[in-house]
Amino acid sequence: MNAYVDSRRLLLLVDDEPTNLQVLFHTLKEQYRLLIAKDGAKALELARGEQPDLILLDVMMPGMDGYEVCQRIKGDPLTSNIPVIFVTALAQAADEEYGLELGAVDYISKPFNPGIVKARVRTHLSLVQADMLRQTRLQIVQRLCAAAEFKDNETSQHTIRVGQFSRALALAVGYGEAAAEDLLHSAPMHDVGKIGIPDAILCKPGKLTAEEWDIMRGHTHIGARIIGEHAGGLLQQAAVIALNHHEKWDGSGYPAGLTGEAIPHVARIVAIVDVFDALTSSRPYKRAWPVEEALAFIREQSGAHFDPELVEAFFGCLPQIQHIRQCWADSDAL
């Protein structure tokens, strides 16, 4: 029995001209596994059945042209994520623009240079790989958050709200869309370390003793250890937040007693929104504060618990904050 498995990426080549297919085949056969379709109907069948990693698609074909094929690929949930590169003799800017509007990721004009074809294919497969890696990391984040929710008496809505609040505040202070999106996904992991706190302490309905508080504070270090050390990206940011979101602007927080700008900016953002949501949410051991009282506390703690600039920005984006609270309200608050 032959145990060899060809792990090369799978490409679908679509063209009604045998000569063009032959050139593409010889250009790409050493690096990739290849499927061939000579018309749109066969292309759609192979795209659905074989799930190629990328499609090189001619435009000028009899019957169903490449534009219609692309439109159907992007309209089908089974194939919509497969990147499509048009390979065509149509060289007008309007043709290229139309193809991109339909969902293609690139446009290569005939006659093509084999080196350019290889480079474009390699680039777009790398982008697909990067996106898959990011999606995997997001799934890890979401599952860790779910694990923490099984231990804690806070709801999943709390973690969602903290992420959404953090994103809104980050955008208000000048974060770009991508950076704010990272915070949306990393902020909900702020309390993942509570997984390591004994239930008798974590779920205690009354006040904690001094010894119990010392144990509870350990959730910051536990969270950072669970997430682990990373050179950068989403998980590195999540670890920073888990470790530092209880630090205070005046140095009276924990675990390290950091002050002012020594506290990572993302942790300062999460500190405000986490406290606000905790105050305005009911728990077995406390009532929910009225929003006005919680806002007064946030204002009062500007320069003590919280970064003053972030407090001002928080009040500046209150309409978004209130909208998020309504969209992701706890069931007992409805």
N, C-alpha and C positions, 0 to 999 in steps of 0.2 A: 504494500500500500504506500502510495506517495504522500508523505505528510507535508510536502512543501505548500505553503500558502503564499500566493503573490500579494504582497501588501502595498503594491504601487497604487496610486490614486487612479480612479476610473473616470475617463473622459468620454463624452458622446460627441461624435463628429457628424454634422448634418449638412449635406450638400447634394444636389441632384446631378452635379458634374463629376464623373468618375475621376477625371484628371485632378481636380481640386482635392478630392478625397484622398487620392494617392499621395499627393504632395504633403497634406496634413498628416497622413498616416506615417510616412517615412520621417517626417520632422519630429514626431512625438512618440514613436513606438518604443524607443529605448528607455524612456523615463516613465511612461504611463501605460496602464491597461486601456484599451480603446474599444469603443462600440461605434458602429457605423449605421447611419440611416440616410436613405436617398430621397425621402419625402417627409412632409410634416406629420402625417398620420403615424408612420413608423417611429419618428422622433418622440412623439408624445407617448407612444406605447413603451418605448425603452426608458424614457425618463421616469415614468410611473413604476415600471417593473424593476428596473435595475438601480435606480437612485444614484446616478453618476455624481461625481464631485463637482463637475463643471461641464458646460455645454458650449461647443463652438458651432455657431449656427449661421448658415447662409441666409440671405434675405430673398434673393431672386430665385424662387422655386415655383414650378407650375402647381396649380391647384391652391393648396394652402401655403402662403408665403411665410418667410421667417418672422415677420412682424406678428402675424396671427399665431404662429407657434409660440412665440415668446409670451404673447398675451395669455394664451391658455396655460402655459407653464406657470406663470406668475399668479394666475387665478385659481390654481389647484392647490389646496393645502398640502398635498403629498409632495409637490414639486416646487412650491413657491420659493423655497430657500436655496434652490440650486442656482448658482451664478451662471449667467448667459453672456457670452461674448459674441457679438456679430462679426462675421468674416465675410465681407461683401465688396463688390465693385462699385457700389454707390458711394460716391465721395463727397457729396454736397453736405454742408453743415446742417441743413435742415433735416436730411436723412439721419445723420448721426444723432441730432437732438431728439428726433422722434423715437429712435430706438432706445435711447436712454430713458425717455419718459415712460416707455413701456416696461422698464425694469431691468434692461440690460446693464451690465457693469462696465462694458468696454466695447470698442468698435475698432476693428482692424481692417484696413482697406486692401483689396487685391489690386495688383499682384503683391503678395506679402513677402516679407523677409523672414525666413525660418527663425533667425535669432530673435526677432521681435516677437514672433508668436510664442516661442519658448519663454521669453521674459515675461510677457503679459500673463500667460497661463500660470507661471510660477508665482507671480505677484498676487494674483487673485486667489490662488489656493492657499497662500500664506495668510491672506486676510480671513479666509474661511476658517483656517486652523486657529487663528487668534480669537475669532469670535466664538468658536467652540470651547476654547480654553476659558474664556471669560464666562460663558454660560455655565460651564462646570463649576467654576468658582462661586458663581451666584447660587447655584444649587447647594453647594457646601454651606454657604452662609445661611440660606433659608432653612436647611435641615438642622444646623446648630441652633438657630433661633427657636425652631420648633421643639428641640430637645429641652431648651431652657424653660420654655413655657409649660412643659409637663411638670417641672419641678416647682415653678414659682406660682404664686397666687395672682400674678398680674395676667392680663389677657393678651391674646395675640394682637388685639387692636392697639394696645399700648405700644408694642414694638413697631407696628405700622405707622402709628402717629408720630413717634419719635423720628423715624426715617423721613416722613413727609415734612414734618416741622423743620428738621435739619436742612433738608434740601431748600425749602422756602427761605430760611434765614441765610443760607450760604449764597443763594442768588442775590439776596438783598444787599449783601456786603461785597459783591463783585466777583464771586466764583463764576467760572465759565460753566456751560451746560454739562460738559463731561465730568468736571470735578464735582459739581453739585449732584450729579447722578450717582457717582461713586459714594458720596456721603449718604444718599438715600438708601443704599444697600449696606453700607458698613455700620451706620449708626444703630440699627436695630440689634446689633451684637453687643451693645454696651454692657449688658448684664448677663452675658452668657456664662460668666464665672459662677453664677449662683447654682449652677449644676453641682458644684463641689461643696455647697453649704448644707449641713445637716438639716433635714426636714423640721426637726424640733425647733430649730432657730429660724429657718426661713419662713415657716408657716405659723409661727407663734402669734396668737391673736393679741397679746398684750405687749407692754414695753419690754425691750431687751435689757438684760443686765450689762454691766460694763464688760464682763468677760465675753458675753454673747456678741456684743458690738464688735469686739476685737476680731472674733471669728467671722462675723458678717463682712467686715471691711476687707477681709482676705479675698473676697470675690473678684476684686480688681486684678490681683496677681494671678488668680486661678484663670480668669478669663483670658489674660494675655498669654498664659502658658497653653491653654486649650487651642487658641488660634495659631500660636506658634510664631516663629521668626521668619520674616519674608523680606526680600530686598526692596520691595516696593509694591505698589498696586493696592487693590481693594483689601486683601487680607492684612497687609501691613498696616493700613489705615485703621482697620477694625481692631487690631491688637493695640494700637496707640490709644484709641478711644476707650476700649475696655479697661486699660490700665489707668487712664488719667481723667475720666469723666467726673470723678468726685474731688478733684483738686479745686481749690478756691483762689480767686484773684488775690486775696490778701494773705495767702499762705497757710490758712487754717484748715485746709482740706487734707485728703489722704489719697494715695499711700505715701507720697514723698514730700508733702508740704511745699509743693512748687508755688511760685508767686508770679503774678502778672503774665508777661509774654513768654516766660519760661514754660508755661502750660501750652501744649500744642493747640493750635487754633481750632482744629476740628473738635477737640475735646471740650474747648470752651463753648463752642456752639451747642454740642450735645448736652452740656451741663445745664444750660438755660432751658432748653426744650424738655429735657427729662424731668426737671423739677416742676416746670409748669404743668406737664401732663400728670405727674404724680399727685400734685396738689389738687387738681381739678377732677381726679378720678376717685371713685369710692373703692375701698378695699375692706376686707373683713375686720381689720384693726383700725380703720379711720373712715370718717365721712369725707365726701367730696367738698372741697372748698368752692364757694361761688367764684366765678371767673374774676369778678372785680377784686376780691380779696387776694387771689393768686397774683393778679397783675400788680397790685399794690406791694406785695411781698417781693416780686421780681424787681420793681423799681427801688424799693428800700434796700435791696441787696446789691445794687449797682456799685461797683468799686469795692465791695466786700466779698461776696460769693462770686459775683459775675463780672465779666469784662464790660466796662461802661459803654464802649462803642457798640458791642453786640446787644446790650440792653436797648440802646436807642434804635438799632436796626430792627430788633424784635418788635418793638412797639410800632415801628414804621410799617411792618408787614402783618399787622394784626388781622386785617381782613382775610388774608390767605390762611392764617392760623385758625381763625374761627371757621372758615369754610372746611378746612381739613378736619376739625373736630366734629363737624356735622356729618361729613362723609364717612368717617370712621369711628362713630360713636359706639361705646359699649352697649350691649343689648339691654342692660338694666337702666341705661340713661335715656332710652328711646321712649 
